[in-house]
Amino acid sequence: MKKIFLLKVVAVAMLGTVQAHAEENIAGETLYKNVCKNCHGPTARGMASFPKLSGNTAEFLEMRLKQYRAGEKLGPNTALMQPVAAVLSDEEIVAVSAYISTSFK
């Protein structure tokens, strides 16, 4: 009886985690398609002077977005990226970084 209860608890916890990841992925995809795609391209391979994002880890992308948000100068596109990153929450940064790192190889 205890095993069945424990299995149910684990199953519910796992479903909650899966649902949270799905919601994060949708949020990241929406953000990428509505904002990032305009400069970095539909497959995150970069366009013109805008760098390629595909192939980077989520941790790297999160770090960069947080640096831009903090006002750090990182390169020639800093003036374009700072206002974009400035309005992103921590959750949005995590979501879009995860989406990019897993969707575009």
N, C-alpha and C positions, 0 to 999 in steps of 0.2 A: 504494500500500500504506500509506504514512504517513497519507494522507487518511482512509482507512477506519478505521485505528486511532484517529486523532484524533476522528473522528465518534463512535466507540464510547465513548471516554472522556467526551466532552461529553454524550452521551445518558445514560450512567450517572450523571454528576454532576447532570443535570437531574432524573432520576427520584428521586435522593436528596433533592433540594430539594423536589420536589413531595410526596414522602412526609413529609418533616419538617413542611411546612406543613399537611398533612392531619392529622397527629398533634397539632400545636399547636391546630388548629381543634377537634378532638374534645375535647382537654383544656379549652379555653376554653368550649366549649358545655356540657360536663359541669359545670364550676365555676359557670357562670352559672345553669344549671337547678337545681343543688343548693343554691346559696347566694344569689346576687344576685336571682334572680327573686322570692324571697319578699317583698322590699321594693320593688324597682324594677319589678316586673310582668313578665308573660310576654313582652312585646315591648319592654321597656326604656323605656317611655314614662312611668314614674314612677307612684306611687300615694300618695294622701294627702300626707303631708309629705316623702315620698321623691322626690328629683329624677329627672327624665328623663335617661337616659344616651344614648339614641339620638340620632344627629346629631353626636356628639362624635368627634373623631379619636382614634385609638389612642394617639397621643402625649399628648394631654390626659388621657385616662383613666389611662394609666400614671403620669403626673406626680401626679395626685390620689391614686391608691392608694399611691404611694410617700410622699407627704406624710402621709397618714393613718398609714401604717406607722411613719413617723419620729416620730409623736406630735404633729404640728402640728394646731392648732385651725383648722378651715376653715369652720365654720358650725354651725348648730343640731343637726345629726345627727352631729357629730364623735364624741360618746361612743358612738354605735352603730357607726360605721364603723371606729374605731381597733382594736377587738379583732378584727374581721373581717380587716382589712388586715395586722394584726400577724403572722398565721400564714401569709401568702402569700409564696412564694418569688418571686424576680425572674422566673423562667420562667412561673409561674402568672399573675403580673401582666401579662406580655406576652401570654400566651395569651388570657386573658379580655378584655383590652382590644382585641385584634385581633378577637376573636369579636364583641364588641358593636359595634365600629365598622363591621364589614363585614356583619353580619347584620340590623341594625336601622337603617333609614334614616329 
